[in-house]
């Protein structure tokens, strides 16, 4: 079974056993979370497309851990004005393992 879920403003195509990295969630490592914004469910030829979400569908996942991505550098510059700024950040993420898809 394959589904498309939305989490943190991003869409992910998942199936059971997949591991995905989503923007940081407020959940403890090892806990179980439910992703309720299921946009599409597919099992073989049977495809359900939500408007915007599929009613009664749910994807359950286990929180593996939290972490930070690699550094993203942001540069600003204005030519001929001697204006340069270098900034950066490390985006926080949560790693999830999909345990079940129901709907």
C-alpha positions, 0 to 999 in steps of 0.5 A: 500500500502506498500513500502520500502524506503531508507533514510540516508543509511538505508532501511525502510518498510513503509505504510501510517500512519506509524511513522519512525525515520531516521538519521537527515534531514535538514528540519523544523518540520512540513514541508513536505518532499519527499522520492524519493528512493523507492526500492519496491512498493506493493499493494495486488498482484501487486509488483514493484521492482526497479532496483535499484529504482522504476521509478515515485514512491514517498513517502511523509512524514511530519516531526514531530520533531528532537531529540537525541537517547540514549547514545551509549558507545564506549570502547577501551582496550588493554590488559596488556598495561594499555590502556583504553578509554571510549567515547560516543555519542548521535545520532541525528534523525528525526521522520517522519509520512508517509502521502502518497505513490504514484507510 
